[in-house]
Amino acid sequence: MRRIKWAVLIACLAVYYVLPWVRWYRGPNQPGQAVLLDISTERFYFFNLELWPQDIWLLAGLLILGAVLLFLVTSLVGRVWCGYTCPQTVWTDLFMWIEKEIEGDRNERMARDAAPLTADTIWKKTLKHGIWLAIAFWTGGAWIMYYTDAPTVAVDFWTGSAATPVYFFTGLFTLTTYLLAGWAREQVCTYMCPWPRFQSAMLDDQSFTVTYQAWRGEPRARGKRVEGGPQRGDCVDCGMCVAACPTGIDIRDGIQLECINCGLCMDACDHVMARTGQAKGLITWDTLARQAAKKAGKKEPIRILRPRTMIYLTAMTAAVIVMSTALMMRSTLGLSVQRDRAPLFVMLADGSLRNGYTVKISNKTQTNAPYDLSITGLPGAKMVVAEGDPKPQTVLRVLGSSDGVETLRVLVTARPAELSNGAQPVDFILRDTATGAQTVYHSTFMGPAGYAGGR
């Protein structure tokens, strides 16, 4: 289990630190970073995918999908997320390994801390905390690189020309990483993380968790097992499982809130069982149902598909289908219309009415595109772009800049036959003349109550 944890740790850290440096060509004048949440342009780039602020619902869908996946994994194999891939676990494992390599194992560190302060102790502790701070600093710096171009911000940072928020957030994440991974450690899992409080709702007697085989290990006692001697279980009560546990619990007491299902107690116990000449697996991955069956001398099959997991699988499959379909059908054309609130309308000398609108056209493609803007639901309506061509038109031709938003102030003049309660619903239609794609925005046209064509 320790080797598996190291493999997962290396993979997670490699992705985190290396990913900002991966390059991806999107075209001229486009960011060249594969994964970038660009705050300045309000874009999220993920390889070939480009998301706008209007696509924030995809983030909500992704979070829902992640939550359901976490529920499913927990119902199958317990808190393996916490034990192997949670950032707190990954960085804490790294910090603890550095501490062990520099200061020795737990017993050596306790003896050194209890002894008088020496130059050797000062040197080793200074080195340890220096490496911790270096890792924490690189962690904070790597996080900033997901929000701005990595090579550029790296040069700006060391030349002193980076923006103030870059230095602030790098320092903030350096401090939090150092404190949480170096000092708080398991206290974060026990007291700060909310997940342990409701993980039990995801588990049942068919969930695989780290389990102590009490039917085999009890009564626990130290010393050799002699045939014909007092009845003793396989557990020699050495306490190695407790010493190996990152959160310091005794797995022999059963499933507990603090258990992160890392399995390190299994490694420690198997080592002791091998040295005492007993069968390994006193602490093992198993279900409570199988353990109860083994105690009774029966066999219990592994039940992966059961009502709980089927519900999670169905919800996850539905979420994937909905999100994938919506993503593939995502429009590259956006339209937003905001009617002027002051004044609501203007009555012209000929008796017609004029309303002002702020129109925003989003072109999510990488090429300039000509669009036609028209209005329906208001017969005879004419439009004109303020500070543009003064000639009223029924259809406005607008050129949308590539990967940008065009903002226009449009004046709409009409003579409605009748205004019910001083308002009439209208639709603005934006059509891509090259592809034929179009989008509609529902709005209203205002005027005085009881207006009847200016009569």
TORKOL-4160 file (C-alpha; in steps of 0.2 Angstrom, whole numbers, padded with zeros to 4 digits, m for minus):
455
<pt num="1" X="0000" Y="0000" Z="0000"/>
<pt num="2" X="0015" Y="0012" Z="0003"/>
<pt num="3" X="0021" Y="0009" Z="m0014"/>
<pt num="4" X="0004" Y="0012" Z="m0022"/>
<pt num="5" X="0003" Y="0029" Z="m0011"/>
<pt num="6" X="0020" Y="0034" Z="m0018"/>
<pt num="7" X="0015" Y="0030" Z="m0036"/>
<pt num="8" X="m0001" Y="0041" Z="m0034"/>
<pt num="9" X="0009" Y="0055" Z="m0025"/>
<pt num="10" X="0022" Y="0056" Z="m0039"/>
<pt num="11" X="0008" Y="0056" Z="m0052"/>
<pt num="12" X="m0002" Y="0069" Z="m0043"/>
<pt num="13" X="0013" Y="0081" Z="m0040"/>
<pt num="14" X="0019" Y="0079" Z="m0058"/>
<pt num="15" X="0002" Y="0084" Z="m0065"/>
<pt num="16" X="0001" Y="0099" Z="m0053"/>
<pt num="17" X="0018" Y="0106" Z="m0056"/>
<pt num="18" X="0021" Y="0102" Z="m0075"/>
<pt num="19" X="0003" Y="0105" Z="m0082"/>
<pt num="20" X="0005" Y="0124" Z="m0082"/>
<pt num="21" X="0021" Y="0122" Z="m0093"/>
<pt num="22" X="0012" Y="0112" Z="m0106"/>
<pt num="23" X="0010" Y="0122" Z="m0122"/>
<pt num="24" X="m0005" Y="0121" Z="m0134"/>
<pt num="25" X="m0006" Y="0131" Z="m0151"/>
<pt num="26" X="m0023" Y="0139" Z="m0153"/>
<pt num="27" X="m0019" Y="0151" Z="m0167"/>
<pt num="28" X="m0011" Y="0168" Z="m0169"/>
<pt num="29" X="m0014" Y="0180" Z="m0154"/>
<pt num="30" X="m0021" Y="0166" Z="m0143"/>
<pt num="31" X="m0014" Y="0160" Z="m0127"/>
<pt num="32" X="m0001" Y="0146" Z="m0129"/>
<pt num="33" X="m0004" Y="0137" Z="m0112"/>
<pt num="34" X="m0014" Y="0121" Z="m0112"/>
<pt num="35" X="m0023" Y="0124" Z="m0096"/>
<pt num="36" X="m0026" Y="0142" Z="m0092"/>
<pt num="37" X="m0040" Y="0151" Z="m0082"/>
<pt num="38" X="m0036" Y="0169" Z="m0090"/>
<pt num="39" X="m0044" Y="0182" Z="m0078"/>
<pt num="40" X="m0039" Y="0196" Z="m0089"/>
<pt num="41" X="m0049" Y="0190" Z="m0104"/>
<pt num="42" X="m0062" Y="0180" Z="m0094"/>
<pt num="43" X="m0058" Y="0164" Z="m0103"/>
<pt num="44" X="m0055" Y="0146" Z="m0097"/>
<pt num="45" X="m0044" Y="0136" Z="m0109"/>
<pt num="46" X="m0042" Y="0118" Z="m0108"/>
<pt num="47" X="m0033" Y="0111" Z="m0123"/>
<pt num="48" X="m0045" Y="0113" Z="m0137"/>
<pt num="49" X="m0059" Y="0118" Z="m0126"/>
<pt num="50" X="m0062" Y="0137" Z="m0123"/>
<pt num="51" X="m0076" Y="0142" Z="m0111"/>
<pt num="52" X="m0083" Y="0159" Z="m0108"/>
<pt num="53" X="m0091" Y="0166" Z="m0092"/>
<pt num="54" X="m0108" Y="0161" Z="m0100"/>
<pt num="55" X="m0103" Y="0143" Z="m0099"/>
<pt num="56" X="m0101" Y="0143" Z="m0080"/>
<pt num="57" X="m0115" Y="0131" Z="m0079"/>
<pt num="58" X="m0103" Y="0118" Z="m0085"/>
<pt num="59" X="m0093" Y="0121" Z="m0070"/>
<pt num="60" X="m0108" Y="0117" Z="m0059"/>
<pt num="61" X="m0111" Y="0101" Z="m0069"/>
<pt num="62" X="m0093" Y="0096" Z="m0067"/>
<pt num="63" X="m0094" Y="0099" Z="m0048"/>
<pt num="64" X="m0110" Y="0088" Z="m0047"/>
<pt num="65" X="m0102" Y="0075" Z="m0058"/>
<pt num="66" X="m0087" Y="0075" Z="m0046"/>
<pt num="67" X="m0098" Y="0074" Z="m0031"/>
<pt num="68" X="m0108" Y="0059" Z="m0038"/>
<pt num="69" X="m0092" Y="0050" Z="m0043"/>
<pt num="70" X="m0085" Y="0053" Z="m0025"/>
<pt num="71" X="m0101" Y="0046" Z="m0018"/>
<pt num="72" X="m0099" Y="0030" Z="m0029"/>
<pt num="73" X="m0081" Y="0027" Z="m0025"/>
<pt num="74" X="m0084" Y="0029" Z="m0007"/>
<pt num="75" X="m0099" Y="0017" Z="m0007"/>
<pt num="76" X="m0087" Y="0004" Z="m0016"/>
<pt num="77" X="m0070" Y="0006" Z="m0007"/>
<pt num="78" X="m0072" Y="0019" Z="0007"/>
<pt num="79" X="m0062" Y="0035" Z="0008"/>
<pt num="80" X="m0048" Y="0031" Z="m0004"/>
<pt num="81" X="m0049" Y="0049" Z="m0011"/>
<pt num="82" X="m0044" Y="0055" Z="0006"/>
<pt num="83" X="m0031" Y="0041" Z="0008"/>
<pt num="84" X="m0022" Y="0043" Z="m0009"/>
<pt num="85" X="m0027" Y="0059" Z="m0019"/>
<pt num="86" X="m0033" Y="0072" Z="m0008"/>
<pt num="87" X="m0021" Y="0087" Z="m0009"/>
<pt num="88" X="m0019" Y="0087" Z="0010"/>
<pt num="89" X="m0014" Y="0069" Z="0010"/>
<pt num="90" X="m0002" Y="0071" Z="m0005"/>
<pt num="91" X="0008" Y="0086" Z="0002"/>
<pt num="92" X="0007" Y="0079" Z="0020"/>
<pt num="93" X="0015" Y="0063" Z="0014"/>
<pt num="94" X="0029" Y="0072" Z="0005"/>
<pt num="95" X="0033" Y="0083" Z="0020"/>
<pt num="96" X="0033" Y="0068" Z="0032"/>
<pt num="97" X="0045" Y="0059" Z="0021"/>
<pt num="98" X="0057" Y="0074" Z="0021"/>
<pt num="99" X="0055" Y="0074" Z="0040"/>
<pt num="100" X="0059" Y="0056" Z="0041"/>
<pt num="101" X="0074" Y="0057" Z="0029"/>
<pt num="102" X="0082" Y="0071" Z="0038"/>
<pt num="103" X="0078" Y="0068" Z="0057"/>
<pt num="104" X="0075" Y="0049" Z="0057"/>
<pt num="105" X="0059" Y="0039" Z="0062"/>
<pt num="106" X="0047" Y="0044" Z="0075"/>
<pt num="107" X="0057" Y="0037" Z="0089"/>
<pt num="108" X="0072" Y="0046" Z="0084"/>
<pt num="109" X="0063" Y="0062" Z="0083"/>
<pt num="110" X="0055" Y="0060" Z="0100"/>
<pt num="111" X="0072" Y="0056" Z="0108"/>
<pt num="112" X="0080" Y="0071" Z="0099"/>
<pt num="113" X="0066" Y="0083" Z="0105"/>
<pt num="114" X="0067" Y="0077" Z="0123"/>
<pt num="115" X="0086" Y="0079" Z="0123"/>
<pt num="116" X="0095" Y="0096" Z="0126"/>
<pt num="117" X="0097" Y="0107" Z="0110"/>
<pt num="118" X="0112" Y="0103" Z="0100"/>
<pt num="119" X="0120" Y="0110" Z="0084"/>
<pt num="120" X="0115" Y="0094" Z="0075"/>
<pt num="121" X="0097" Y="0096" Z="0080"/>
<pt num="122" X="0097" Y="0114" Z="0075"/>
<pt num="123" X="0105" Y="0110" Z="0058"/>
<pt num="124" X="0093" Y="0096" Z="0054"/>
<pt num="125" X="0078" Y="0106" Z="0059"/>
<pt num="126" X="0083" Y="0121" Z="0049"/>
<pt num="127" X="0086" Y="0110" Z="0034"/>
<pt num="128" X="0069" Y="0102" Z="0036"/>
<pt num="129" X="0060" Y="0118" Z="0037"/>
<pt num="130" X="0070" Y="0126" Z="0023"/>
<pt num="131" X="0065" Y="0112" Z="0011"/>
<pt num="132" X="0047" Y="0113" Z="0017"/>
<pt num="133" X="0046" Y="0131" Z="0013"/>
<pt num="134" X="0054" Y="0128" Z="m0004"/>
<pt num="135" X="0041" Y="0115" Z="m0008"/>
<pt num="136" X="0027" Y="0126" Z="m0001"/>
<pt num="137" X="0034" Y="0141" Z="m0011"/>
<pt num="138" X="0034" Y="0131" Z="m0028"/>
<pt num="139" X="0017" Y="0125" Z="m0024"/>
<pt num="140" X="0010" Y="0143" Z="m0022"/>
<pt num="141" X="0020" Y="0148" Z="m0037"/>
<pt num="142" X="0013" Y="0134" Z="m0048"/>
<pt num="143" X="m0005" Y="0138" Z="m0042"/>
<pt num="144" X="m0003" Y="0156" Z="m0049"/>
<pt num="145" X="0003" Y="0149" Z="m0066"/>
<pt num="146" X="m0014" Y="0142" Z="m0069"/>
<pt num="147" X="m0021" Y="0160" Z="m0070"/>
<pt num="148" X="m0008" Y="0168" Z="m0081"/>
<pt num="149" X="0005" Y="0162" Z="m0093"/>
<pt num="150" X="0018" Y="0152" Z="m0084"/>
<pt num="151" X="0034" Y="0157" Z="m0093"/>
<pt num="152" X="0029" Y="0175" Z="m0093"/>
<pt num="153" X="0024" Y="0176" Z="m0074"/>
<pt num="154" X="0040" Y="0166" Z="m0069"/>
<pt num="155" X="0051" Y="0179" Z="m0078"/>
<pt num="156" X="0041" Y="0194" Z="m0071"/>
<pt num="157" X="0041" Y="0187" Z="m0053"/>
<pt num="158" X="0060" Y="0185" Z="m0052"/>
<pt num="159" X="0063" Y="0202" Z="m0061"/>
<pt num="160" X="0051" Y="0211" Z="m0049"/>
<pt num="161" X="0039" Y="0216" Z="m0063"/>
<pt num="162" X="0024" Y="0205" Z="m0058"/>
<pt num="163" X="0008" Y="0212" Z="m0052"/>
<pt num="164" X="0005" Y="0214" Z="m0034"/>
<pt num="165" X="m0008" Y="0200" Z="m0033"/>
<pt num="166" X="0005" Y="0188" Z="m0040"/>
<pt num="167" X="0016" Y="0191" Z="m0025"/>
<pt num="168" X="0002" Y="0191" Z="m0013"/>
<pt num="169" X="m0006" Y="0175" Z="m0018"/>
<pt num="170" X="0010" Y="0166" Z="m0020"/>
<pt num="171" X="0014" Y="0171" Z="m0002"/>
<pt num="172" X="m0003" Y="0166" Z="0004"/>
<pt num="173" X="m0002" Y="0148" Z="m0004"/>
<pt num="174" X="0016" Y="0146" Z="0002"/>
<pt num="175" X="0010" Y="0150" Z="0020"/>
<pt num="176" X="m0005" Y="0139" Z="0020"/>
<pt num="177" X="0004" Y="0124" Z="0012"/>
<pt num="178" X="0018" Y="0125" Z="0025"/>
<pt num="179" X="0006" Y="0126" Z="0039"/>
<pt num="180" X="m0007" Y="0113" Z="0033"/>
<pt num="181" X="0005" Y="0100" Z="0027"/>
<pt num="182" X="0020" Y="0103" Z="0039"/>
<pt num="183" X="0011" Y="0107" Z="0055"/>
<pt num="184" X="m0008" Y="0104" Z="0055"/>
<pt num="185" X="m0007" Y="0087" Z="0046"/>
<pt num="186" X="m0020" Y="0075" Z="0052"/>
<pt num="187" X="m0029" Y="0088" Z="0061"/>
<pt num="188" X="m0035" Y="0095" Z="0045"/>
<pt num="189" X="m0043" Y="0078" Z="0041"/>
<pt num="190" X="m0050" Y="0076" Z="0058"/>
<pt num="191" X="m0057" Y="0094" Z="0062"/>
<pt num="192" X="m0057" Y="0105" Z="0047"/>
<pt num="193" X="m0063" Y="0093" Z="0033"/>
<pt num="194" X="m0082" Y="0091" Z="0032"/>
<pt num="195" X="m0081" Y="0075" Z="0022"/>
<pt num="196" X="m0079" Y="0063" Z="0037"/>
<pt num="197" X="m0094" Y="0069" Z="0045"/>
<pt num="198" X="m0106" Y="0062" Z="0032"/>
<pt num="199" X="m0095" Y="0048" Z="0024"/>
<pt num="200" X="m0105" Y="0035" Z="0034"/>
<pt num="201" X="m0120" Y="0039" Z="0024"/>
<pt num="202" X="m0111" Y="0032" Z="0008"/>
<pt num="203" X="m0105" Y="0016" Z="0017"/>
<pt num="204" X="m0114" Y="0000" Z="0020"/>
<pt num="205" X="m0110" Y="m0018" Z="0025"/>
<pt num="206" X="m0104" Y="m0021" Z="0006"/>
<pt num="207" X="m0092" Y="m0007" Z="0006"/>
<pt num="208" X="m0073" Y="m0012" Z="0005"/>
<pt num="209" X="m0064" Y="m0004" Z="0019"/>
<pt num="210" X="m0048" Y="m0007" Z="0029"/>
<pt num="211" X="m0055" Y="m0020" Z="0042"/>
<pt num="212" X="m0047" Y="m0028" Z="0057"/>
<pt num="213" X="m0052" Y="m0047" Z="0058"/>
<pt num="214" X="m0057" Y="m0047" Z="0076"/>
<pt num="215" X="m0063" Y="m0065" Z="0075"/>
<pt num="216" X="m0046" Y="m0070" Z="0071"/>
<pt num="217" X="m0035" Y="m0058" Z="0081"/>
<pt num="218" X="m0044" Y="m0058" Z="0098"/>
<pt num="219" X="m0040" Y="m0061" Z="0112"/>
<pt num="220" X="m0025" Y="m0051" Z="0108"/>
<pt num="221" X="m0009" Y="m0055" Z="0119"/>
<pt num="222" X="0009" Y="m0054" Z="0117"/>
<pt num="223" X="0021" Y="m0068" Z="0117"/>
<pt num="224" X="0023" Y="m0085" Z="0107"/>
<pt num="225" X="0008" Y="m0095" Z="0103"/>
<pt num="226" X="0010" Y="m0112" Z="0111"/>
<pt num="227" X="m0001" Y="m0127" Z="0106"/>
<pt num="228" X="m0011" Y="m0132" Z="0121"/>
<pt num="229" X="m0007" Y="m0115" Z="0130"/>
<pt num="230" X="m0019" Y="m0101" Z="0134"/>
<pt num="231" X="m0031" Y="m0096" Z="0120"/>
<pt num="232" X="m0024" Y="m0081" Z="0110"/>
<pt num="233" X="m0028" Y="m0073" Z="0094"/>
<pt num="234" X="m0016" Y="m0068" Z="0081"/>
<pt num="235" X="m0014" Y="m0050" Z="0086"/>
<pt num="236" X="0001" Y="m0048" Z="0097"/>
<pt num="237" X="m0004" Y="m0031" Z="0103"/>
<pt num="238" X="0012" Y="m0023" Z="0096"/>
<pt num="239" X="0004" Y="m0006" Z="0092"/>
<pt num="240" X="0012" Y="m0005" Z="0075"/>
<pt num="241" X="m0004" Y="m0002" Z="0066"/>
<pt num="242" X="m0007" Y="0013" Z="0077"/>
<pt num="243" X="0010" Y="0020" Z="0075"/>
<pt num="244" X="0008" Y="0018" Z="0056"/>
<pt num="245" X="m0008" Y="0027" Z="0055"/>
<pt num="246" X="m0007" Y="0045" Z="0048"/>
<pt num="247" X="m0022" Y="0050" Z="0059"/>
<pt num="248" X="m0016" Y="0040" Z="0075"/>
<pt num="249" X="m0032" Y="0029" Z="0077"/>
<pt num="250" X="m0033" Y="0011" Z="0082"/>
<pt num="251" X="m0041" Y="0001" Z="0067"/>
<pt num="252" X="m0045" Y="m0013" Z="0079"/>
<pt num="253" X="m0058" Y="m0002" Z="0087"/>
<pt num="254" X="m0068" Y="m0003" Z="0070"/>
<pt num="255" X="m0072" Y="0010" Z="0056"/>
<pt num="256" X="m0069" Y="0027" Z="0063"/>
<pt num="257" X="m0072" Y="0045" Z="0057"/>
<pt num="258" X="m0053" Y="0048" Z="0056"/>
<pt num="259" X="m0049" Y="0033" Z="0045"/>
<pt num="260" X="m0044" Y="0038" Z="0028"/>
<pt num="261" X="m0043" Y="0021" Z="0021"/>
<pt num="262" X="m0024" Y="0022" Z="0016"/>
<pt num="263" X="m0020" Y="0005" Z="0021"/>
<pt num="264" X="m0003" Y="0009" Z="0030"/>
<pt num="265" X="m0009" Y="m0001" Z="0045"/>
<pt num="266" X="m0011" Y="m0016" Z="0034"/>
<pt num="267" X="0008" Y="m0015" Z="0029"/>
<pt num="268" X="0013" Y="m0013" Z="0047"/>
<pt num="269" X="0003" Y="m0028" Z="0052"/>
<pt num="270" X="0008" Y="m0039" Z="0038"/>
<pt num="271" X="0026" Y="m0036" Z="0043"/>
<pt num="272" X="0023" Y="m0041" Z="0060"/>
<pt num="273" X="0013" Y="m0057" Z="0055"/>
<pt num="274" X="0028" Y="m0062" Z="0044"/>
<pt num="275" X="0040" Y="m0060" Z="0058"/>
<pt num="276" X="0029" Y="m0070" Z="0070"/>
<pt num="277" X="0026" Y="m0084" Z="0057"/>
<pt num="278" X="0007" Y="m0081" Z="0056"/>
<pt num="279" X="m0004" Y="m0078" Z="0041"/>
<pt num="280" X="m0004" Y="m0061" Z="0033"/>
<pt num="281" X="m0021" Y="m0051" Z="0031"/>
<pt num="282" X="m0026" Y="m0049" Z="0050"/>
<pt num="283" X="m0029" Y="m0031" Z="0044"/>
<pt num="284" X="m0035" Y="m0031" Z="0026"/>
<pt num="285" X="m0047" Y="m0024" Z="0013"/>
<pt num="286" X="m0064" Y="m0032" Z="0016"/>
<pt num="287" X="m0083" Y="m0029" Z="0018"/>
<pt num="288" X="m0092" Y="m0030" Z="0035"/>
<pt num="289" X="m0103" Y="m0043" Z="0027"/>
<pt num="290" X="m0089" Y="m0054" Z="0022"/>
<pt num="291" X="m0081" Y="m0053" Z="0039"/>
<pt num="292" X="m0097" Y="m0058" Z="0048"/>
<pt num="293" X="m0098" Y="m0073" Z="0036"/>
<pt num="294" X="m0080" Y="m0078" Z="0039"/>
<pt num="295" X="m0083" Y="m0077" Z="0057"/>
<pt num="296" X="m0097" Y="m0089" Z="0055"/>
<pt num="297" X="m0088" Y="m0100" Z="0044"/>
<pt num="298" X="m0098" Y="m0096" Z="0028"/>
<pt num="299" X="m0094" Y="m0087" Z="0012"/>
<pt num="300" X="m0101" Y="m0070" Z="0006"/>
<pt num="301" X="m0100" Y="m0065" Z="m0012"/>
<pt num="302" X="m0093" Y="m0048" Z="m0017"/>
<pt num="303" X="m0108" Y="m0037" Z="m0022"/>
<pt num="304" X="m0102" Y="m0022" Z="m0033"/>
<pt num="305" X="m0119" Y="m0019" Z="m0040"/>
<pt num="306" X="m0132" Y="m0015" Z="m0027"/>
<pt num="307" X="m0146" Y="m0002" Z="m0026"/>
<pt num="308" X="m0134" Y="0011" Z="m0018"/>
<pt num="309" X="m0121" Y="0010" Z="m0032"/>
<pt num="310" X="m0134" Y="0008" Z="m0046"/>
<pt num="311" X="m0142" Y="0025" Z="m0040"/>
<pt num="312" X="m0125" Y="0033" Z="m0041"/>
<pt num="313" X="m0120" Y="0025" Z="m0058"/>
<pt num="314" X="m0137" Y="0030" Z="m0065"/>
<pt num="315" X="m0135" Y="0048" Z="m0059"/>
<pt num="316" X="m0117" Y="0049" Z="m0065"/>
<pt num="317" X="m0121" Y="0042" Z="m0082"/>
<pt num="318" X="m0136" Y="0054" Z="m0084"/>
<pt num="319" X="m0124" Y="0069" Z="m0079"/>
<pt num="320" X="m0111" Y="0064" Z="m0092"/>
<pt num="321" X="m0124" Y="0062" Z="m0106"/>
<pt num="322" X="m0132" Y="0079" Z="m0102"/>
<pt num="323" X="m0115" Y="0088" Z="m0100"/>
<pt num="324" X="m0108" Y="0080" Z="m0116"/>
<pt num="325" X="m0123" Y="0084" Z="m0126"/>
<pt num="326" X="m0124" Y="0102" Z="m0120"/>
<pt num="327" X="m0105" Y="0104" Z="m0123"/>
<pt num="328" X="m0106" Y="0098" Z="m0141"/>
<pt num="329" X="m0122" Y="0108" Z="m0145"/>
<pt num="330" X="m0114" Y="0124" Z="m0136"/>
<pt num="331" X="m0118" Y="0139" Z="m0147"/>
<pt num="332" X="m0103" Y="0150" Z="m0153"/>
<pt num="333" X="m0115" Y="0164" Z="m0154"/>
<pt num="334" X="m0121" Y="0175" Z="m0140"/>
<pt num="335" X="m0133" Y="0189" Z="m0138"/>
<pt num="336" X="m0138" Y="0200" Z="m0123"/>
<pt num="337" X="m0150" Y="0215" Z="m0124"/>
<pt num="338" X="m0153" Y="0227" Z="m0110"/>
<pt num="339" X="m0166" Y="0240" Z="m0112"/>
<pt num="340" X="m0163" Y="0258" Z="m0106"/>
<pt num="341" X="m0171" Y="0262" Z="m0089"/>
<pt num="342" X="m0169" Y="0281" Z="m0090"/>
<pt num="343" X="m0179" Y="0286" Z="m0100"/>
<pt num="344" X="m0190" Y="0271" Z="m0102"/>
<pt num="345" X="m0196" Y="0278" Z="m0119"/>
<pt num="346" X="m0196" Y="0294" Z="m0129"/>
<pt num="347" X="m0211" Y="0300" Z="m0139"/>
<pt num="348" X="m0206" Y="0308" Z="m0155"/>
<pt num="349" X="m0214" Y="0323" Z="m0164"/>
<pt num="350" X="m0223" Y="0312" Z="m0177"/>
<pt num="351" X="m0231" Y="0302" Z="m0162"/>
<pt num="352" X="m0220" Y="0287" Z="m0164"/>
<pt num="353" X="m0210" Y="0279" Z="m0149"/>
<pt num="354" X="m0192" Y="0276" Z="m0147"/>
<pt num="355" X="m0183" Y="0264" Z="m0135"/>
<pt num="356" X="m0165" Y="0262" Z="m0132"/>
<pt num="357" X="m0156" Y="0246" Z="m0130"/>
<pt num="358" X="m0138" Y="0240" Z="m0126"/>
<pt num="359" X="m0134" Y="0225" Z="m0137"/>
<pt num="360" X="m0119" Y="0214" Z="m0133"/>
<pt num="361" X="m0114" Y="0201" Z="m0147"/>
<pt num="362" X="m0102" Y="0187" Z="m0142"/>
<pt num="363" X="m0092" Y="0179" Z="m0156"/>
<pt num="364" X="m0084" Y="0163" Z="m0148"/>
<pt num="365" X="m0075" Y="0159" Z="m0165"/>
<pt num="366" X="m0058" Y="0163" Z="m0170"/>
<pt num="367" X="m0063" Y="0173" Z="m0186"/>
<pt num="368" X="m0073" Y="0189" Z="m0189"/>
<pt num="369" X="m0091" Y="0186" Z="m0193"/>
<pt num="370" X="m0104" Y="0196" Z="m0201"/>
<pt num="371" X="m0121" Y="0196" Z="m0192"/>
<pt num="372" X="m0139" Y="0202" Z="m0195"/>
<pt num="373" X="m0148" Y="0209" Z="m0181"/>
<pt num="374" X="m0167" Y="0210" Z="m0183"/>
<pt num="375" X="m0182" Y="0212" Z="m0172"/>
<pt num="376" X="m0199" Y="0203" Z="m0172"/>
<pt num="377" X="m0216" Y="0206" Z="m0163"/>
<pt num="378" X="m0216" Y="0225" Z="m0167"/>
<pt num="379" X="m0222" Y="0228" Z="m0185"/>
<pt num="380" X="m0214" Y="0242" Z="m0194"/>
<pt num="381" X="m0200" Y="0244" Z="m0181"/>
<pt num="382" X="m0184" Y="0253" Z="m0187"/>
<pt num="383" X="m0167" Y="0252" Z="m0179"/>
<pt num="384" X="m0152" Y="0263" Z="m0179"/>
<pt num="385" X="m0135" Y="0262" Z="m0171"/>
<pt num="386" X="m0132" Y="0277" Z="m0160"/>
<pt num="387" X="m0117" Y="0287" Z="m0166"/>
<pt num="388" X="m0117" Y="0276" Z="m0182"/>
<pt num="389" X="m0126" Y="0277" Z="m0198"/>
<pt num="390" X="m0142" Y="0288" Z="m0195"/>
<pt num="391" X="m0152" Y="0279" Z="m0208"/>
<pt num="392" X="m0166" Y="0268" Z="m0200"/>
<pt num="393" X="m0165" Y="0250" Z="m0205"/>
<pt num="394" X="m0176" Y="0235" Z="m0202"/>
<pt num="395" X="m0160" Y="0224" Z="m0202"/>
<pt num="396" X="m0143" Y="0230" Z="m0195"/>
<pt num="397" X="m0127" Y="0222" Z="m0202"/>
<pt num="398" X="m0114" Y="0220" Z="m0188"/>
<pt num="399" X="m0097" Y="0213" Z="m0189"/>
<pt num="400" X="m0092" Y="0203" Z="m0174"/>
<pt num="401" X="m0074" Y="0203" Z="m0169"/>
<pt num="402" X="m0066" Y="0186" Z="m0167"/>
<pt num="403" X="m0066" Y="0179" Z="m0149"/>
<pt num="404" X="m0073" Y="0195" Z="m0143"/>
<pt num="405" X="m0089" Y="0205" Z="m0138"/>
<pt num="406" X="m0096" Y="0219" Z="m0148"/>
<pt num="407" X="m0106" Y="0232" Z="m0138"/>
<pt num="408" X="m0119" Y="0243" Z="m0147"/>
<pt num="409" X="m0132" Y="0255" Z="m0142"/>
<pt num="410" X="m0147" Y="0252" Z="m0153"/>
<pt num="411" X="m0162" Y="0264" Z="m0154"/>
<pt num="412" X="m0178" Y="0256" Z="m0160"/>
<pt num="413" X="m0192" Y="0267" Z="m0167"/>
<pt num="414" X="m0210" Y="0260" Z="m0169"/>
<pt num="415" X="m0228" Y="0264" Z="m0169"/>
<pt num="416" X="m0236" Y="0250" Z="m0160"/>
<pt num="417" X="m0255" Y="0247" Z="m0164"/>
<pt num="418" X="m0258" Y="0246" Z="m0145"/>
<pt num="419" X="m0248" Y="0244" Z="m0129"/>
<pt num="420" X="m0256" Y="0234" Z="m0116"/>
<pt num="421" X="m0251" Y="0241" Z="m0099"/>
<pt num="422" X="m0237" Y="0251" Z="m0107"/>
<pt num="423" X="m0227" Y="0237" Z="m0113"/>
<pt num="424" X="m0226" Y="0224" Z="m0128"/>
<pt num="425" X="m0214" Y="0209" Z="m0129"/>
<pt num="426" X="m0202" Y="0209" Z="m0143"/>
<pt num="427" X="m0188" Y="0197" Z="m0149"/>
<pt num="428" X="m0171" Y="0202" Z="m0155"/>
<pt num="429" X="m0164" Y="0190" Z="m0167"/>
<pt num="430" X="m0145" Y="0188" Z="m0171"/>
<pt num="431" X="m0141" Y="0178" Z="m0187"/>
<pt num="432" X="m0124" Y="0172" Z="m0193"/>
<pt num="433" X="m0124" Y="0176" Z="m0211"/>
<pt num="434" X="m0110" Y="0164" Z="m0215"/>
<pt num="435" X="m0117" Y="0148" Z="m0206"/>
<pt num="436" X="m0135" Y="0152" Z="m0204"/>
<pt num="437" X="m0134" Y="0150" Z="m0185"/>
<pt num="438" X="m0145" Y="0161" Z="m0175"/>
<pt num="439" X="m0150" Y="0166" Z="m0157"/>
<pt num="440" X="m0165" Y="0175" Z="m0149"/>
<pt num="441" X="m0166" Y="0187" Z="m0135"/>
<pt num="442" X="m0183" Y="0191" Z="m0127"/>
<pt num="443" X="m0186" Y="0209" Z="m0122"/>
<pt num="444" X="m0200" Y="0222" Z="m0121"/>
<pt num="445" X="m0204" Y="0238" Z="m0130"/>
<pt num="446" X="m0211" Y="0252" Z="m0118"/>
<pt num="447" X="m0223" Y="0266" Z="m0120"/>
<pt num="448" X="m0237" Y="0276" Z="m0112"/>
<pt num="449" X="m0251" Y="0265" Z="m0106"/>
<pt num="450" X="m0266" Y="0266" Z="m0118"/>
<pt num="451" X="m0255" Y="0271" Z="m0133"/>
<pt num="452" X="m0263" Y="0267" Z="m0149"/>
<pt num="453" X="m0252" Y="0270" Z="m0164"/>
<pt num="454" X="m0249" Y="0289" Z="m0160"/>
<pt num="455" X="m0268" Y="0293" Z="m0162"/>
